Amino acid sequence: MTDQAVDTEGGARLSESQFLGRTRELKELRADIERAGLDTLSGRKPPRARVLLIAGKPGSGRTALAEELVRQVADRYDDGVLRARLSEPDGTPVPVERAARELLAALDLPTPAGAAADELTEALRTALADRRVLLLLDDAADAEQVDALLPDTPDCLVVAVSGGPLTGISDVRPCTLGGLDTKSGLELLTRHTGSVRITVDPRAAEGLVEECQGQPAALTLAGGWLAARPKAAVADLAKQLHSEDGEGTPLSRVFRLVHASLPSASARILRLLSLAPAGLVDPHTAAALAGCSVDGARAALDDFVALGLLHTVDSPVPQYEVPGCLHPLLRKLAATQDRPGELQLARARMLERTVRLLQSCRTITETDDPEVREKLQAMPRSLRFPSPRAAEEWLRIRRPALLASARAAVADGELDTLARRLMSQLVRAMVAHFGTQAAASDLYGVHALVLDVAERRKLPREKAAALLNLGDLDGQTGRTAQALVRYRAALDAGREANDPYATGRAMESVGGAHLELEDYDRAADWFGRALAQRLARDERAEAARLYGRIASAHTYAGRYGEAQRNWRAAAAGYRKNGDVAAHARALSELARVQEYAGRPEESLRTCHEALEWARRAEDERLQAALQLRLADTLEHLGDPAAAALHRGRAERLLGDEPEQADDTKPAADACEIRSTSAED
């Protein structure tokens, strides 16, 4: 099982040598793991996992303590550690559905697109029922989030991090954090400043720790400020903090001081990082936000890391994280020191850069086309990927930020044109690199966002496309009734937009949903409506395919006469269009229906005709299937010698591993082409 990267309020996870203090808290937490719970005292086996709660203000080091506890006890849990962050950087609670989906993905388990939160949490509990896992739930907003994700087994342990008590979860005693002790606070400062400045003036250093109230985040910023000024004494910083008006927390006072000491250009870049989606920044994002070069942005980001304002994320591509405790401070500063128009322009630049990166990410998969290669070369070098593999790796790593960017763009409501372009390119890039099936869960969320924008902006054509895509994904995961509702709504939107493609595909999809629901009369009726539209527009290839779908519906219903007429119409249509392979498959299905109808001689003749067309199409698998069908029919007619001959030919075509024709169903799927997702 993969141990996911940490989503922490305070950065990367700490090793044993990096962690400071909290000896008493760690001892209490470890003892709490073994503590007898109320169920045990009453003689009952605990029904759920033990929950340890670490509560503290942002910047108190609560996540660092949780990570250290996890490091110390992880070897007790054979199936590894799972992590999930339950709040966005701006404090918005993460939906339980999204958290459960990410945890299931970490277990390499399927996460059906569009599945409800209850279904996903039940799947998660089932998956953890026979596992011994340590689950770290960081930045929990409320008890309901944690409760929904709790494993129903005492063999698992949950470590929850929150700002306060989680009322509603039984048998939980919070470990509430204050500041670090003076010794640990001085050691934290020493890591940034070196020992000389601390030992030269220990009283001033102790005063600085006291001024910061021992808060690790505040001390980290203070240490970064001192490290950037080798000639400044510790007493200078302590005096500056003491002379502050006292408004706000120690962290906010140190942060204001650090921000004020930055050059104006760097301070502006720092404030704009509050707009970074999911608090994740790469040099391209920072460059777009600030309107500077990528190299300049990377240098600024590295400077911020040295100051303790950012944390680097362990990944193959450069990526940084805005500490959760600093995000509200950055947002407040941006709101007071930058004009709303400038912030909106920065958002627009960031979205435009993301769109172009996604376009480049997708385009590199199509370099067999000379025109595409030329278009790719015309892009700025900073936007080009060296290889498809590098593009796929970037897309995979930046996926959380890209999805968060789409959600934020739609929620903003003022940049819908850019939001629509972003979502279109995101869908195409994911399909190009991961495939529709692998990316289905993410695609479902993006199409839902497209639908939100289309409804808000009254764009019926885009509404129809989003509904069709959502209906397709619902249908693929077995929610046929829900898909049918989507398709009917798409039909209404297509009619409103006067879009014949959308209405035609919606009618066919409605028919397909009825077919899945075994309502064959309605299925044939809706396929017939779609056929009438195709014929009116002289779309012969589509018309031939729809004849086949109508024939399938009639076959399932046992109306073999209607089925034969429609398969003949399909075969005739394919023949007129010059589609040899499809013509052969239609004849093959006609032969199957003739056999069901009790007309083996006619089926035999049609099979021979289909076999001839399959040879012309050079379709060996279809030839083999037809040879097997001929063998079966000849056996029914009492000619075992001829049947053996055809069966031998089928075996040679299949390389001595014959694929048995499936005659258990009254219609084959060879000509039955289901509606596919149209990424719009």
N, C-alpha and C positions, 0 to 999 in steps of 0.2 A: 504494500500500500504506500502510496506517495505521501510524504510528509510535506504539506503545502507550506508556501512562504507565509510568514507572519503578517497579519494585518494589525499593526499596533499603533497606539496613540503616540508612541515615543520612539519608533524606529525599529532597526534590525534587532534580532534576538541576541542576547548577551551570552557569552561563554562564562565558565566558572570564574576565570581570572578577571573578567570585566565587571562582574556583579559586586555591588557594595552593600554592606550592612544587612538590615532586615533579618538578623539571626533569630530574634525572638519570634517574629511573624512566621518565618519558615518552619520553626520548630512547632508552633501551634497548628499550622496548616497540615504538616505531616502527621501530627498526632490526631488531627480531626479526621484523617482518612480512616484510621483504625477505630475511631470512637464508636461505641455502640449506639445505634439510633433507636428511635422510639419503637420501631417495629421489632428490633432485636430484643429490646427489654421486655416487650409483651409476648415474646416467644414466636413471632412471625418472621418469615424471611423477608428482607427488604424487597419490595416489588420493583424499585427503580434504582437508577444509579445514584451514588452519593454526589451531592453538589457542594463544592467549596466555593465560597464567595469572597472575592477580594474587592473591597469598596474603597474608593478614594477619588479625590478631585482630579481632573485632567492635569497632568504634569507631576503627579505625586509618585510616579514610578510604579503604578499599579500593574501595568502590562509587563514591565520588566520583572516584577516579583512573580507574576503568573508564569512567565517563561522560565524563570529560574526553578520554580517548583516543578514545572513540567520536565525540565532537564534532569532534576534529581530523581524523579519517580518514574520516568518514562519506561525504564527497563522492566517494570512490573507488568506492563501492558503489551502483550506479545503482538497484537495486531496494529500497534503504532499509535500515532498522534494525529488527530484531525483538528483543524482550526477553521473558525469562521468569525468574521467581524459583523456585528449586529447593528451597527450605526454607520451612516455616511459621515464623511468628515465634517459636514455642516450640522450634524446631530440628528438628521432625519433617520428614523428607524428603518433598517433593511427589512423588506417583506420576508416573512417566514418561508414563503415559497422559494424565494431566491436563495436563501441560506441553505435550505434543505437540498435544493438542486445542486449547489456547489459541493456540499458534503457527499452527496451520492456520486457526483462526478469524481471526487477524490478517491472514492472506493472503486472506481471503474465500473459503476453500475449504471444501467440505463435510466435516463430521466426523460420520460415522454414529453414531447412538446405540448405546451398548453395544459399540462396536468395541474390540478388544483393543489393548494397547500396541504389539505388533509390527506390527499393521495400520496404526496411526496413525503410527508412526515411519517405516514404509516409505512411506506417503503423503507425509509431510513431506520425506523425502529425495528422492522423485520430484519434488515441487513445487520444491525448491531446486536440482535438477540443472541447470536452464537459467536460473537466476537468479544475480545477483551481490548477495549479502546480507551484512550484518554482523549477527551473532547474539550478543547479550549474555546470558549465562547467569549470573545473580546468585545468590550464596549456595549454591553447589553443595555437596551433602553428601558425594558420593563420585564416583569416576571413572565408575562404571556409568551414572549419570544423564547425564553429559556425553556419554559415548560413544554412548548411544542416540539422541542428538539431533544428532550431528555430520553436516553435509551431506557427501555423497560427491562433492565437487567442490572443486578448489583455488581456484576463483573466489570462494568465500565465506571469510569470516574469522569465527572464534569467539573471543570474549573471555569467559573464565570467571573468576568470582570465588569464592574458597574460603578456608577457614581454614588449609589446608595443601596439600601437594603432592597431585596427582591421579595416584597410581601406577596404571599400567595404560594410560595414553594415551601413545603414543610421541611422541618428538621435542618434548616440552614442557619449557621451562625456566621455572620460576616466578620471578616478580618479587615478592620478599618485602618487605613494608613494615614499617618501624620507625616511629619518631615523626617529626614535622615538624622541620625545622631551626629553630634559635632565632629567626631573622628571621621566618620564616613563622608560627611560633607567636605571636610578639609582634603581628604584623599581624592574626592571627585574633582575639586579645584586643582589639585596638584597634577592630575593627569593632563590638564590643559596648559597650566602655567609653568610646570616644573617645580621642583621642591624649593629652590632658592628663595623665590618671592614669598612663599608661604612661611618658611622658617625664619626669614629676616624680620617679619612683622607678624608673629602669630596672633597677637591680639586683634589686629586689623582683619586677618583672615577669619578668625572666629566671629568677629563682628559682621563680616560679609555673609557667612553661613547663617548667622542669626537674622540678618536683614532679609535673606531669602527664605527664612523659616524652614531651612533644610529641604526645600523642594528640589528634587533632582533636575527638573526641566529648567528652573530658574538658575540653579547653580551651573548647569551646562552652558547656558547662554552667557552667564557671567564669566565662566572660564574661557569661552570662545572670545569674548570681548577683550579679556586680558592677554590671551595668546596673540591676538592681532596687534597688540600694543606692548611690545617687549619692555619699553621704558616706563610704562605706567605702573605705579605702585598699587598694591591691593587696597591700600587705604584710600587712594583716589576714587576707586570705584565705589567703595563702601560709603564714602562721603556723598558722592553724587546720588546714590540711591537713597541715602538718608535725607538729602535735601529735597527729594521729590515731594510732591504735595500729599503723598500717602494714599492717593486714590487708586483703587483696584487692588488686585492680588500682587504678591511679590513677583510672580511670573509676568504679569502684565507690565509692571514697572520696569523690570529688567528688559523686557522686550521693547518697550518704548525707547529706552536708552540705546539699545543696540540699533534699532531702526533709525534713530536720529543721527547716529554716528556714521551711517552708510553714505556714500556718495549718492546724489539725487537720482542718478540713472539706476544704480543698483537698488536703491530703496523702492523705486517704481516697479522694477522687475519683481522684487520680493512681494510687493502688495498684489500684483497681478496674478501671482501664483495661487491666490485664493480662488481663482476661476478655473484652476486645473481640475478636470473631471476625476472624481474618486480620490482626489488628493495626490494623484500620480503624475509626475512631470518627466518628460524627456526633453532633450535640447530643442527638438523641433517645436514642441508645445510652448516652451519658454520663449523661443525666438519669435514665434507667431504672436504670442501675447504682447511682447514688448516691441515688436516691429524692428528687431535687430538681426544680426547674422547668427547662424547656428553655432559657429565657433565662439562668438561673443557670449551667447546664452550659456554654452557649456562652461565657460570660464566663470561666469557669475554663479552658476549652480554649484560648482566646486567650492567657490568662496563661501557660499552659504553653508555648505556642509562643514567647512572648517570652523565656522562660527556657531555651529549647533542649531542652525535654523532649518536645515534639511537633513534627511538621512538617505544614504545610498541604498538602493534595493539590489540584492544579489540576483543579477540576471545577465544573460549574454549580451544584451544591448543596454546602453546607458539609460538608467531610470532612477528617479529620485522620488522620495515620499515627503509630503508636508506633514509634520507631526500633528496629530489630531488636536493636541492642546494649543497649538499655535493657529490653527485654522480660523477660529472665531476672531482672534486678535487681528489677523491679516485682513479678514473680511471687513471688520470694523474700520480699520485704517483706510482701506480702499474706498469705503463708502464716504469717509470724511475728507480724504485728501485728493481723490480723483473724481472728475466730473462723470455723471452717468453716461453721457455720450461717449467719453473715452473708454469707459469700461465695456460698453456695448460694441464699440469698434474693435476692442481687443478680443472679445468673444467671436466676432465675425472673422477676424484674421485667423484665430485658432481653428475655427470650423473649416474655413477655406483651405488652410494648410492640411488639415486632416483629410478633407475630401481628395486633395491632390495626392497625398500619400497613399490613400486607399486605391485611387485610380492607378497609380504606378504599381502597387502591390498586385492588383488584378492583371494589369497589362503584361507584366513580365511572364505570365503563364501562357501568353498567346503569341510568343515571338516567332512562331513558324510563319506568320503572315508578314511579308515585307513592309506593308503599310504600318502595321503595329510596331515593328522594329524602328521604323523611321519616326513614328510618333513618340516612342519611348526615348529615342536619342535626343529629341527636341526638348525633353524635360530638363530642368536644371539638375546638375549633378547631385546636389544635396537631396533631391527627391527620388533618385533612382536607387534601386536595389541591385546588388551585384549578381544575384542569382535567384531563381524561384524558391530555393530552400531558405535563403536569407529572408525573403519576403514572407514566407510562411511562418518562420520563427518570430519575426517582428509582429505579425498579426496575432499569433498565439500569445505572446507575452503582453502585448498592448490590449488584448481583448477586453479585460475589465474596464480599462480607461475608455476604450472606444464605445462600449455599450453604455457606460456612464455618460459619455459625451452626447450620445443620441438622446438619452433620457433627459439630460439637462437642456439640450437644445429645444426639445419639444415642450418641456415645462416652461421655458422662457417665454415662448409665444410670440416673440417679436422678430425672430429670425427663421421663420418657417421655410422660406425658400432654401436657405442653406441647410436647414435641418432635413428637408426632403432629399437634397442632393447627397448629404452625408449618409442617410439611411439607404439610399439606392446603391451607392458605392460600397457600403459595408456589406449589404446582402450579396452583391456580386463578388466581392473579394472572398467572403466566407465560402460561397458555393464553389468558387474556382479552386480554393486551396483545401477545403475540408470536405466538400460534397454536401448535397442537400440533406442527406440522412444524418451525417455526423453533426451538422450545424443546426439541426431542426429546432432544438430548444431555444437557441439564440435567435434564430430567424423568426420564431413565433413572437417573441417579444418585440422585435423590430417591426414586424408587420402590424402588430397592435399599435405601436407608436405612429406608424404611417396612417392607420385608420383614424387615430385621434386627430392628427393634423388635417386629414381630408374632411372629417366632419366639422372641425372648427372653421376651416376655410371654405367649406361648401364646395368641394371638388369631387363631383360624383364619379368621374373617371378613375381617379386615384382611390376613391372609396371602394369602387367595384374591384379594382385590382387587389387591394389589401384584403378584402373579404374573401375573394377567391383563393388567395394564398393561405389565409387562415383556415378556410374550409378544407383545403387540400391537406394541411398539417393535422387538422382535427380528424379527417378521414383516415390518414395513415396510422393514427394511434388508436383507432377503434371507436372514436366518438362520432359515429355516423349521424346520429340524430342532431348533434350540435353542428356538424358540417352542413347538414341539410338546411338548417336555419341560416347559416352563413351564405350558402349558395343562393337562397331565395332573396336575401337582402342584396347580394351582389347583382342579381337580375334586376331588381328595382333600380339600383344605382346605375347599372348599365343602360337601362331604358331612359333614365333621366338624363344621362350624358349623351344619349343617341349614339352609343358605341356598339356597333354590330359584333365586334370581336368579343367584348365583355358579355353581351347578352347571349351570344351563341355558346360561349364556353360555360356560362352560368347554367343555361338550359341543359347542356350535356351533363354538367356536374350534378344537377338536381336529379337527372335520370340515373346517373351512376350511384348516387346515394340511395335512391329507391331500389336499385338493383341489389345493393348491399343489404338493404333491409328486407329483401325478398318480396317486395311489392312490384311484381313483374309487369303488371298492367300499367301502373304509373310510369315505370321505367321506360317501357316501350313508347308510351305517349310522349314523354319529355324528349326522348331521343328523336322521335318523329318531328317534334317542333323544331329542334335544332337542325334536323335534316332539311326541313322546309326552308329555313333561313339560308343554309348553305347552297341549296339548289337555286334559290332566288338570286344569290350573289355569284352563281356559276363557279362555286368553289368545289371542283369535281373530286379532288383527292380527299377533302374532308367529308364530302358526301358519301364516297365509297366506304370510308371508315365507319361512318354513322350507320350505314346499312348493316355493317357487321355487328355493331352494338345492338341494333334493333333485333337482329337475328338471334343474338345471344339471349336477350330477354325472352323472346318467344320460345327459344329452346328450353330455358329453365322452366318456363310455364307449361311445357309439354305441347306447345302448339307447333308441331313439326312442319306442317304445311306452310305457315307464315314464315317460319325460320328458313325453310328451303328457298322461298321466293326472295327473301332479303339477302341470303348468302349468294344467290345467283346475281342479284343486282350489285352486290359488293364486288364479286368477281368480274362482272362486266365493266364496272367502273374502273377497277384497277387495270384491267386490260387496255381500256381506252387511254388511260393515263400513262401506259408504258411501264407500270410498276410490276415487273415480272415476279419478284419475290412475294409481294402482297397478293398478287393474283393466285400464286400457288398455295399460299396459306388459306385464302378464302375457299378455294376448291377443296382443300383438305378438310376444312370445317363443314362444308356442304356434304362431303362424303360421310363424315361422322354422323350428321343429323339424318342422312338417308338410312344409315344403319340403325339408328334409334327408331326410325319410322317403320322398320321392318321391311326395307327394300334393299337387301344385300347385293343383288345384281347391279342395281343402279349405283350403289356405293362403290362396288368394285370398278365400274367404268370410270366413275368420277375420280377414284383414287389413282388409277392409271394416268388420267389426264393431269391430275395435280402433280404426280411424280415427274411427268415430262417437263412441266413448267418449273418444278424445283430443280431439275437438272440444268435447265437454262439459267436459272438464278444462281447456280453453283452453291446451293444451300444443302450441305451434306446432312446436317442434323434433321432438317425437314424430310429429306429423302429417306433417312433411316426410320423416322417416325412413320412415314407413309408405307415403307416396306413392312414394318411391324403390323400396321393396320391391315394391309393386304393379307398378311399371314393369318391374322385373326379371322378376317372375313372368309378366306378360303377354307379355314378349318370349320367354320360354321356351315359352309356349303359342302363339306364332306370331301375336300381335296387336300389331305395332309401332306402329300409329296410336294405339291406346289407351295403350300404354306411353309414347309421346311426350307425350300429354296429362297423364298423372300426373307425368312428370318436369318438365314445365313448371310444374305446381302446386307441386311441391317447391321449384323455383328461386325462385318468387315468395315462398314462405313463408320461405326462407332469405336473401332479399334478393339474389337472383342469384348467391349463392355456395353452391351445394348441397353438403351434407355427405354423402359417399357412405356408404351403409350398409355396415358391415363384415360381409361374409358369409364371411370366411375362417375364422372360428372357429365351432365347432358350438354355441356358446351365447353369448348377449349378457350384458352385465353390468348391463343396465338394472334388472332386479329383484333382482340379486344384491348384497345389502347386506352388506358385510363388517362384522365385529364392530369396534366402535370403542372407543377407550380410555375407560374409566370412571374419571374422576378421583375418587378416594375419600378 
